[in-house]
Amino acid sequence: MTFSPQLEAKFEKFLKSYPPGRQRSAMIPMLLYGQDELGQLSDEFIAEVARRVGVTPLQVNEVLSYYSMLHKKPWGKFHVQVCTNISCLLWDGDKLWEHACKKLGIGNKEVTEDGLISIEEVECMGACSWAPAVQVNYEFHHLVTPEKLDEILDGLRKNS
């Protein structure tokens, strides 16, 4: 399997960061960066990571099934996560979640027809002091209101 030179360099760095016999520790960062480049974690990619870190594809799939931020199906170009854990819930995170689903016309872990936006209800983002929180890819938004969420979503469509 062929990757960009930048991703290959990251993989090499990760693998060299651990002593012999401990390369499996590089698995999660490799999966995250690979997912960012490829858009999803295919069986071919999983097999390649398994080979490089010295485990079986089944062991990689076990990691995938544990971590919700890793996925085998494509998400949208913009992946919107809405926190509905207790702090966000107290500040209407559940209503914000319902608003987002209604505005986009999709539900949890679904993608808009144009493939631009996917949405996911998440537990905790560690932003309890700034609830409710929303994350778009790796960008956090705090103290989000329905109006602010509309601005964020409309901006994604406008700037894509």
JOPEFEN-V470780 format. One record per backbone hydrogen bond with DSSP energy under -0.5 kcal/mol. NH is the residue of the N-H (numbers start at 1). CO is the residue of the C=O. If there is no record, write none. Layout:
nh->[NH:NH]
co->[CO:CO]
//
This chain:
nh->[8:9:10:11:12:13:14:15:16:17:17:18:22:25:26:27:30:31:32:33:34:35:36:37:38:39:41:42:46:47:48:49:50:51:52:53:54:55:60:61:62:63:64:65:66:66:67:68:70:75:77:78:79:80:80:81:81:82:83:83:84:85:89:90:91:91:92:93:96:97:98:99:100:101:102:103:104:105:106:109:110:110:112:115:118:119:120:122:122:130:131:134:135:136:137:137:139:140:141:143:144:149:150:151:152:153:154:155:156:157:158:159:160]
co->[4:5:6:7:8:9:10:11:12:13:14:15:19:22:23:24:26:27:28:29:30:31:32:33:34:35:71:40:42:43:44:45:46:47:48:49:50:50:56:57:58:59:60:61:62:63:63:66:67:39:115:116:77:78:118:79:135:120:81:133:122:123:85:86:87:88:89:88:92:93:94:95:96:97:98:99:100:101:101:119:107:119:117:112:78:110:80:82:120:127:128:141:81:139:79:135:136:138:134:130:132:145:146:147:148:149:150:151:152:153:154:155:157]
//
